[in-house]
Amino acid sequence: MTKGSLKNTLVGICAVAVLAGCSSKQEVEYEDASQAQQTTQTDGYSVDDKAAGISGSEETSVQSMDEGISSSTLTAITNDELNSVQSDIDGVTVILESVHFAFDKYNLTDEMRAVASTNYNKISQTQEAYGELKVKLEGNTDEWGTDEYNYALGLKRAKTAKDALIADGMNPDKIIMVSYGESNPICTQKNTTCWKMNRRTDYRLLP
């Protein structure tokens, strides 16, 4: 082999090696990008799946937070977070405070029982002054749960308020109960404060 032939052979070998090296580098980069894409698909979810996952996590956190709500936590609701209903009887406005409930509950805390008794006293005084009025108890829930479940829960909350009025001395024939379930919110924001406000029974006087 001549010196010139040897030089050409070495140049050819180097060229092949360089091309092979470039090809190998491109392949590695492509594999890394593919692996990163696979990781994103597996661990990051699609946009729709991630939205569904967030929604599920939110519901779980709300349930775990509110199912264990204590009387003191419910008592911490401020006046701005409570609801009241105004009833006009012969030109006189009677304001009755709503009673509020913990998540998925229909029993009254001590504070809400006191509110129920205060409402009874106002109703009784109004009846003495303006005749045998009726009171309409409207049970409400937050948005969590099915329509059917919330309708039944709202009715249970209205029944709890009715039982409190009867225990205080009101004639049961003068009490009407309805349930609006989740269809009658007084607050529509997606937060814990609004959900607490919507879990209630409203008192409305009827002539």
MOQUIGI-V699443 format. One line per field, one symbol per residue. phi: phi as a letter, one per 40 degrees, with the letter a starting at -180 (. if undefined). psi: psi as a letter, one per 20 degrees, with the letter a starting at -180 (. if undefined). A space follows every 50 residues. Layout:
BEGIN
phi: ???
psi: ???
END
This chain:
BEGIN
phi: .cccccccccccccccccccccccccccccccccccccccccbbgcdccc ccccccccccccccccccccccccccccccccbabcbcbfgbcbbbcccb bcdgbbcccdcccccccccdcccccccccbgccbbbbbcbbccchccccc ccccccccccccdccccchcccccbbbbbbfccbccabccacdcccccca bcbbcbc
psi: prhhghghghggggggggghggggghgggghghgghghgghgiirrgghg ghgggghggghgghghhkprhhghhiprhijqqqpppoolipppppqqpq qrpkqjqprgghhhgghggggggghhhhhjrnqqpppopqraiprrgggh ghghhhhhhghghggghijqohijpppqpicjilqipjqmrhgghghinr pqpppp.
END
